């Protein structure tokens, strides 16, 4: 049981796509552990500090670890009636107050590709 389990049931489950997984793997073990705990918290608590809408279809996990402002961009897949997924597209360390447009555009492209590939019968 993790501390996040005390927060209640999950509103959604997070699936890390390849680029998000690679980014998370590049972090130190302790930073990776803190990041995963924050994402577990975001799955259980509706909090715009942890998980915030950027555009119509793109959201961000907002994680601060020490001086690092880490962002993991994501989108929703609500096609399954019994399970709501949030798919993490990629991550980066934020250096400015705004999320760079190129990062949002990248998340949009990954989202489009995901739905094109998963809609094939």
N, C-alpha and C positions, 0 to 999 in steps of 0.2 A: 504494500500500500504506500502510495506517495502522498506528500502533503496536499497535492492538488486533488486527490480523491476526497478530501474533506470538503471540497467546494461544491459537491453535488454532481448531478448527472451531466453528461456532455450534451451540448447543443449541436455540436458537429464533431466530426473526426477529421484530422489533418493527414493528408497524404503528401509526401515530399517528392516532387518530380526530380529528375536527374540533376538539373543545375542547382536546385535548392539543396539537395543532398550533398553535392560536391562542395558547395559553399560552407555548409554546416560542418562537414568533415575537415575543412581547412582551419577551423577554429581550434583553440586549445581545448583540452579535455574539460577543464573546469568551466570555460566559457560555453562550450557545447552543452554541458549539463544544465547550466543556468538558462540557456536559451530554450531548451526542450521543456524545462519546468514552466517557463513563462508561456509557452505555447499551450501546454496542458491547462494552465490557468485560464487562458483566453478561450479555450474550448468549453469551459464550465461557467464562466462569469461574463456577462454582457458588459464590457468595459471598453470604451473608445480609446482609452490610453493604451491598452494592449492590442486591440484589433480595430482598425479604423478604415472606413470607406474612403478611397481616393477618387474613384470615378464610378460610373454606373456598374461596371463589371469587375473592377480591380480593387482589392483591399490590401492592407498592409498590417503585418504583425510588427508592433513597435516595441523594440527591446533595447533597454539600456543596461549595459554591463560595464561598470566602472566608467571610463571616459568614452567607451564605444557606444555609438548609436547605431544599432543594427536594425536593418529592415529586411523582412522577408515578404515579398509580394505574393499575392494569392488571388484565387477566384473560387466561386461556388459551383458545385455540381449537385443540383437538387433533383436529378432525374429518377433516383431510386426512392420509392415511397417510404422505405424503412430506414434509410441511412442518408444523412446529409454530409457530403464531403466538402472540405475546403482543400484545394490543391495549391500547394506552395510552388511557385514557378522558379524563383531564384532569390538570392539574397545579396546584400551589399552593406558596406559600412557607410553610413550617411555622413557627409562632410558639410552639408549646408542645411539651412532650415527647411528647404523644399525638397521633395523627392524629384530627382532629375526626370525630365520628360522622356529621355531615352530609356530609362528603367521602366517607366509605365508602358511605353510602346513595346518594349521587349515582353512584358507580362501579357499584353494584349495579343501579341503574335503567338506566344506559347499557348494561351487560352484557345485561340482560333484553331491551331494545329491539334490540340488535344480533342476538341469537339469534332473536328473533321475526321480524326482517326477513330474515335470511339463511336461515331454514328454509322460506321461501316458495318453491315450485317454479316 
